[in-house]
Amino acid sequence: MSLRLINKENFEEEVLKSTIPVVIDFWAEWCPPCKMLLPLLEQLADEYAGKIKILKVNVDDDSEVAAEYNVTNIPTLVFFKDGTPFEKIVGAVPKQKIKEVIELLIG
């Protein structure tokens, strides 16, 4: 599954008004750790289909959204529950670490 790219125009609809928890991957095309994280996020999107949404924000194209959520390093994952930031993970981390936060989100 390929992850959908969102931007400031559809951020409110896709994230803040979402009825299920959302994970946002703040990334950039030139970032090797971001590319390492992508297959893990795609696997998790498949595993948790219907329970969470995993979306991407390109920090080069949407720096305002990144700044609003204090994203200063990439990759950064910001987990939202009921439209509110719930947790943040910075850096390329093991899949299990991401799963632990997802389980808390949907638990």
C-alpha positions in Angstrom: 0.0 0.0 0.0 1.3 3.4 -0.9 0.9 6.1 1.7 -1.1 9.2 0.8 0.5 12.6 0.8 -1.4 15.4 2.5 -0.8 19.1 2.8 -2.0 22.2 4.6 -5.1 22.4 2.3 -6.5 19.0 3.4 -4.8 18.6 6.8 -7.8 19.6 8.9 -10.1 17.3 7.0 -7.7 14.3 6.9 -6.2 14.6 10.4 -8.0 17.0 12.8 -11.5 15.7 11.8 -10.6 12.1 11.4 -12.8 9.6 13.2 -9.9 7.2 13.6 -6.4 7.8 14.9 -3.8 9.2 12.4 -0.1 8.8 12.1 1.7 11.5 10.1 5.1 10.8 8.7 7.0 14.1 8.3 9.6 13.3 5.6 11.6 14.7 2.7 12.7 13.1 -0.6 16.4 13.7 0.2 16.3 12.0 3.6 17.8 8.4 3.7 16.3 7.5 7.1 12.9 8.6 5.8 13.2 6.2 3.0 14.2 3.4 5.4 11.0 4.1 7.5 8.7 4.0 4.5 8.4 0.2 4.0 7.7 -0.2 7.8 4.9 2.4 7.6 3.4 0.8 4.6 3.3 -2.6 6.4 1.7 -1.0 9.4 -0.9 0.8 7.2 -1.9 -2.7 5.9 -1.8 -4.3 9.3 -4.0 -1.6 10.9 -6.2 -0.8 7.9 -9.5 0.6 9.1 -8.2 1.2 12.6 -5.7 4.0 11.8 -4.6 6.2 8.9 -1.0 6.7 8.1 -0.4 9.8 6.0 2.7 11.7 4.8 3.7 15.4 4.9 6.6 16.5 2.8 8.4 19.1 5.0 9.9 20.8 1.9 6.5 21.4 0.4 4.6 22.0 3.6 7.0 23.6 6.1 4.1 25.5 7.8 2.5 22.2 8.9 5.9 20.9 10.1 6.5 24.1 12.1 3.1 24.0 13.6 3.9 20.6 15.2 7.5 21.5 16.1 9.0 19.1 13.6 12.7 20.1 13.5 14.2 16.8 12.5 13.1 14.1 10.0 11.7 11.6 9.9 9.3 12.5 12.6 6.1 10.6 13.3 3.3 12.5 15.0 0.4 10.4 16.3 -3.0 12.0 16.5 -6.1 10.9 18.5 -9.3 12.8 18.2 -7.6 15.6 16.3 -5.0 16.1 19.0 -1.3 15.2 19.0 -0.9 12.2 21.2 2.8 11.2 20.8 5.8 12.0 18.7 8.7 9.8 17.6 11.8 11.3 16.0 14.2 9.3 13.8 14.1 6.0 12.1 12.9 3.6 14.8 12.1 -0.2 14.7 8.7 -1.2 13.6 7.9 -2.6 17.1 8.4 0.9 18.7 5.8 2.4 16.3 3.4 -0.5 16.9 3.6 0.1 20.6 2.4 3.6 20.2 -0.3 2.6 17.7 -1.6 0.0 20.2 -1.9 2.7 22.8 -3.7 4.9 20.3 -6.3 2.3 19.4 -6.4 0.6 22.8 
